[in-house]
């Protein structure tokens, strides 16, 4: 009996979340398709079908930002439907509390959060990367893919290299008029200029080194030297060059720890990556919190009647949580708040608030 009831409630919740997901995805795709049509123009070389395909590829990454809304409205819809058919009344009359019949919904949303972070997020990142590559390919119509004015950085704890180029040819893996700045890392963590190479061009010959052509070398206290070619070791790959042409800078969930190490080794701040990683870890908590809020709003308002009030209350709470989370995350990214506080405070606060509110209306 209990297992059958659990399956039924879980199925209702999954169905509600699925409907909300389809609606939200459709709205996002429609807005993005219209905006893309306006921005591309008639001379971009991308057809309407190609633009629709690009929009489909981008949709999962955009939907990721709205997953809490999807769960909130999905659970509200499921509970409202059960209450409308008097199913919740029967369950409560049989002696089951709200905590008991909410358990399957909590399991569903928790598993959804884990699966999204572990599976859907990497897939969405890959789809967005493929979308970037396809858009460049179709926009250039077979011409060499070029990116203008880029900066690259790599290095270790004792030596770093900063690269600036006026143009990158991704097809031929070459830099146009690059400047290589080599910096020495001092014991206190500061950097000191060591050497500079101005080249006419540079080619990423293999994964291990750059080949610089027509080079001028300068170093403090040394005479300027000219070289026909110079080979410099590198850890930069073609993927790093291609990343300069992409709109996304966030790697998939499983690759974020490695990206954090690479950025910190090269002297970059990895706060943004740490924030993203912790927010994905906290996603199951956020979805569970949204389930509690949806349950509290649904059961409180359906007793009084008023579907419109239910929708307005849910939307207001959802936007309030989204706004607060965005503000706190912004403080975390600029180092005003610690990463752990900025990433976990809102999910935990919303969770405790939802539990407290549901306790108040359920147990008095």
N, C-alpha and C positions, 0 to 999 in steps of 0.2 A: 504493500500500500504506500509506504513512505517513499520507496524508490520510484514507484510509478508517478507519485506526486512531484518528486524532484525532477524527473525527466520532463513532465508536462510543463512545469514552471520554467525550467531551463530552456525548453523549446519555445515557449512564448517570449521569453526575454531575447533569445537569439533571433527570433523572427522580428521582434520590434527593433532591435539594433540593426538588423539587415535592411529593413525598410528605411530607417533613418540614414543609414550609410548610403543607400542608393539615392535618396533625395539630396543629401548634402553633396555627394559626388557629382550628381547631375547639375546642381546649381554652380558648383565650382568649375566644371567643364564648360558650361554655357558662358559664364563670365570670362573665363580664360580664352575661349575660342573667339568670342567677340572682340576682346581686347587684342588678341593676337592678330586678328584680321585687320584691325585699325592700324596696328604698329608696323606690320610687314609692308603694306603698300603693294602696288601692282607690279613693281619692278624687282621683287625679291626672288622670283623664280619658284616659289613654293605654291603649290595648288591647294585648293580647299580640302581635298582628301588628305594630302600630306599634312596640312595644318591640323586636321582632326586627329590624325595619328599621333602627331607631336603632343597634342593636348591630352590624349589618352595616356601617353607615357609620363606626363608631368602630374597627372591627377593624384596618384597614390602619395606622392611627397607632399602635395598641398593638403590632402585629406588628413595627413598625420597631425597637422596643427589643430584640426577640428575633432579629433577622436573623442576628447572629453564631451563635446557637444553631442556627438553621435550617441554615445552611451547614455548621456543624460536624457535626451529625447526618446531614445529607444526604450529605456527602462520605464520612463513615464508613460509611454504609449502602451507598453505591455501591461503595466499595473492598472492603468485606466481602463483598458479593455477587459481585464479580469473583474474589476470592480463594477463595470457597466453590466456584465452578465451575472452579477451577484456571486461570483466565485469566491472573492475575498470574504464576503459576508459568511458564506458557508464554511470556509476554512476557519474563520475566527469563531464561529458558533460551535465548531467541532473541538475547540480547545487549543488550536494552534495560534501562537502569537506571531506578530510581524517578524520577529527575529528568526522564527523557524521557517516560514515560507519565503523569506528573503535569502536564505542560505544558498539555494541554487543560483540565484541571480548574482550573488557575490562571487561564487565560484566561476561563473561564466565570464564576468567582467575581469576578474583577476587573470584567468587563463588568456583572455583576449589581449590584455596588456602585455603579458609575457610573450605571447606569440607575435604581437606587433613589433616589439622591440627586437626580438631575436630573429624573426623571419621576414616580416613585412617591411621593416625599415631597411635592411640590406637590399631586399628586392626593389624597393622604391628608389633607393640610391642608384642601383645599377640601371634602372629604367630611365632615371633622370640623366645619368651619364650618357646613355645611348641616345636619348633625346637631344642632348647637346651636340653629339657627334653628327647625328642625322641632320640637324638644323644647319650646322656649318657646311656639311656636304651638299645639301640641297640649295642652300643660299648661294654657295660659290659655284654651283653648276659645273663641277669638275675642275675648276681652277684650283691652283695651290692654296691651301688654307694658311692664312697669315694672321698673326695677332700683333698689334702694335704696342710698343712701349711697355715692357714687362720687367719685373724684378724677380730674381731668384736668390735663394740663400741656402747654404749648406755648411756643414762643418762638424767639428768635434768639440770636446771640452777645452782643447788647447789651440785650435786653429779653425777659423771660419772664412768662408768666401762669399762675397756678395756680388751678384751678376746683374748688370743692367744692359738691356738691348733695345734698340729702336724698333726692331721688328723680329718676329719669329716665324719661320716657315715650317709649319708642323709636318708638311708632306715630306720635306727633305731633311728635317731635324737640324736646321741651321739657324744661327743668330746673325742678324745684320748689325754691324758696327757695335759689337759688345764691348763692355768694359768690365774687367774682372778685378775686384778689390779683395785683396787678401789681408785678413786681420788676425792678429795674435791675441789670444785670451790671456789676460794677466791673472795672477793668483787671486786677486780680489774680485774677479768676475768681469772687470772692465775690459774693453777691447782697445787695441793699439794698431794703427795702420802699419802694415809691413811691406806691401808690394802692390803695384797696379799694372795691369796689362790692358792696353788699348789695341783692339784688333779690327781688321776690316771685316772679318767674318769668323764664325766658329761653328764647327760641326760636331754633333754628338755621334762619334764614330761607333762606339760600342757603349755598353752600360757602364764602362769603367773610366772613360776619359773624354775630354774635349780636345779637338784639334783646332788651334787658333792659327789663322793665316794673316800674314803681313802685320806683325805685332810690334808695338812699342812698349818696352818694359821700363818702369820707373820704380825706384826704391829710395828711401831716405838715406842720404849720404853716399849714394852711388851714381855713377854716370849713366845717362839714358842709353839703353841698348835697343837695337832693332833686330828682329828675327823674321825669317821667312815663315817658319812654322814653329809652334810650341805645343806640346801635349801636356795637359793638366788633368790630374785624376779627379773624378767626380762620383758622387752617389746619385746624381740626378738622372732620371729615366725619361723615356718618351712619355710615360703617363704624367710625369710632373709637368712637362711642356704642354701636354694636351689640357692639363688642368687650368692653364692660363686662359684657355678659350671657353671654359665652362662657367655657368652661372652659379653652380653650387660649390661650396668649399667644405662641406661637411661629409666626411667619409661614412661608410656603413657602420652600424653598431659594433660589429666584431673587429673592425679595423681602427676604431678610435684610439684604443690604448697605444698601438704602434705609432699612430699619427701624433699623439701627444709626445711620445719619446723623441720622434724625429724633429718635431718643432722645437722642443726645448733644447735638443742637442745643437740645432742650428741657431739658437739664440732668439727664437720667436716666442711670444707668449702663447700658451696653450689653454688659456682660461676659457675661451669660447668652446673648444673641443671638450674640456672637462665639464663645462656646463651642459653641453648636449648629451654627453655620456650619462651624467647623473640624472638628467631629466628623463632619459629613456629608462633608466633603472627605476625611477620613481613613477613611471607611467602606470603600472598596475595599482599602486596606492591611489593615484589620482582617479582612476576609473572606479575603484571600489568606493572612494569618497563620493563620486558623482552618483553612484547607485544609491547610497544612503540619502543623498539630497533628493534624488528623484522619488524615492520611497516616501520620504517625509512630506514632500510637496503633494504627491499624488494622494496619499491617504488622508492628509489633512483637508485638502480642497474638495476631494470627491465626497467627503461626508457633508460638505456644505453645498455641493453642486457648483457647476460652472467650469466648463471645459476651457473657455477663453481665459479665465483667471489662472487655470492650471498652466496653459501655454505661456502666458505672459510672465508668471512667476518663475517658471523653469528657464525661460530665455533670459530674464533679468539675472537670475542666479548664475547661469552659465557665463554670461558676459562679464559679470562682476568677478568671477573666478579667473576668467581669461585675462581681464585687465590687470588684476592683482598679480597674477603669475608673470605677465609680460613686464610689469614694472619691476618686480623683485628680480627677475632674470636680468634685466638691464643693469640693475645695481651690481649684480654678480659679475657681469661681463666687464664692467669698468673697475672692478676690484673694490667697490664700496662695501660689498658684503662678501664673506667667504663663500666659496663655490658650494659647499655642502648646505649652508644656510639658504642660499638663493635657490638651490635646486629642490630641496626637500621641505622647506618651511610651508609653502602654500599647499601642496598635497596633504601633508600631515594636519595642517590647520583645518582644511576643508573636511578631512576625514573625521576629526574629533568634533567639529561643529555639526556634521551630519549625524553622527552617532548621538550627540547630545540632543539635537532637535527631535530625532525619531524617538528617543527615550522619553522626551517630554510629552509628545502626543500619544505615545503608546502606553507608557506606564504612569503618566501624570507627574 
